[in-house]
Amino acid sequence: MANHASALKRYRQSVKRRLHNRYFKTSMKTSIKKFLAALEGGDKTVAGETLKNARVFLDKLAGKGLVHRNLAARRISRLTRKYNAL
């Protein structure tokens, strides 16, 4: 554990930031799972809405730097291909 005041503050900030980032990353995974579940159901309208939500979420996280922009683009591309195959 750190002893200097600045190091202690940095530790507190990193813990807070890690929890914040974890919340958004799990939300991203949940939105993808919702889309895949809608895709399994075969309902194109529901799948389209959930795909839109997942795309917006991935773009937002890539813009904030929580995930790499190429990772976001790759996942969006794969999800879109699955939707178009329906």
C-alpha positions as CSV (number, residue, x, y, z in Angstrom):
1,M,0.0,0.0,0.0
2,A,1.2,3.5,-0.8
3,N,2.4,5.9,1.9
4,H,2.4,9.3,0.3
5,A,-0.7,11.4,0.1
6,S,-0.6,11.7,-3.7
7,A,-0.2,7.9,-4.0
8,L,-3.1,7.3,-1.7
9,K,-5.3,9.6,-3.7
10,R,-4.2,7.9,-6.9
11,Y,-5.2,4.6,-5.4
12,R,-8.6,5.9,-4.5
13,Q,-9.1,7.3,-8.0
14,S,-8.1,4.0,-9.6
15,V,-10.5,2.0,-7.5
16,K,-13.3,4.3,-8.4
17,R,-12.4,4.3,-12.1
18,R,-12.1,0.5,-12.2
19,L,-15.6,0.1,-10.7
20,H,-17.0,2.7,-13.2
21,N,-15.3,1.0,-16.2
22,R,-16.4,-2.5,-15.0
23,Y,-20.1,-1.2,-14.9
24,F,-19.9,0.0,-18.5
25,K,-18.1,-3.2,-19.8
26,T,-20.7,-5.5,-18.2
27,S,-23.5,-3.3,-19.6
28,M,-21.9,-3.7,-23.0
29,K,-21.8,-7.5,-22.7
30,T,-25.4,-7.5,-21.5
31,S,-26.6,-5.4,-24.5
32,I,-24.8,-7.9,-26.9
33,K,-26.4,-10.8,-25.1
34,K,-29.8,-9.2,-25.4
35,F,-29.3,-8.9,-29.1
36,L,-28.2,-12.5,-29.5
37,A,-31.2,-13.6,-27.5
38,A,-33.5,-11.6,-29.8
39,L,-31.7,-13.1,-32.8
40,E,-32.4,-16.6,-31.5
41,G,-36.0,-15.7,-31.0
42,G,-36.2,-14.9,-34.7
43,D,-38.1,-11.6,-34.3
44,K,-36.4,-9.2,-36.7
45,T,-37.9,-6.0,-35.3
46,V,-36.8,-6.7,-31.7
47,A,-33.4,-7.8,-33.0
48,G,-33.1,-4.6,-35.0
49,E,-33.9,-2.5,-31.9
50,T,-31.4,-4.3,-29.7
51,L,-28.8,-4.2,-32.4
52,K,-29.2,-0.4,-32.6
53,N,-28.8,-0.2,-28.8
54,A,-25.7,-2.4,-28.8
55,R,-24.1,-0.4,-31.7
56,V,-24.7,2.9,-29.9
57,F,-23.3,1.5,-26.7
58,L,-20.2,0.1,-28.4
59,D,-19.6,3.4,-30.2
60,K,-20.0,5.3,-27.0
61,L,-17.5,3.1,-25.1
62,A,-15.0,3.3,-28.0
63,G,-15.3,7.1,-27.9
64,K,-14.6,7.2,-24.2
65,G,-11.6,4.9,-24.6
66,L,-13.0,2.0,-22.5
67,V,-12.6,-0.3,-25.4
68,H,-10.4,0.0,-28.4
69,R,-12.1,1.4,-31.5
70,N,-11.1,-1.5,-33.6
71,L,-12.7,-3.9,-31.1
72,A,-15.9,-1.9,-31.2
73,A,-15.9,-1.9,-35.0
74,R,-15.2,-5.6,-35.2
75,R,-18.0,-6.5,-32.8
76,I,-20.5,-4.1,-34.5
77,S,-19.5,-5.7,-37.9
78,R,-20.0,-9.2,-36.6
79,L,-23.4,-8.4,-35.0
80,T,-24.6,-6.7,-38.1
81,R,-23.6,-9.7,-40.3
82,K,-25.6,-12.0,-37.9
83,Y,-28.6,-9.6,-38.2
84,N,-28.4,-9.5,-42.0
85,A,-28.2,-13.3,-42.2
86,L,-31.6,-13.4,-40.4
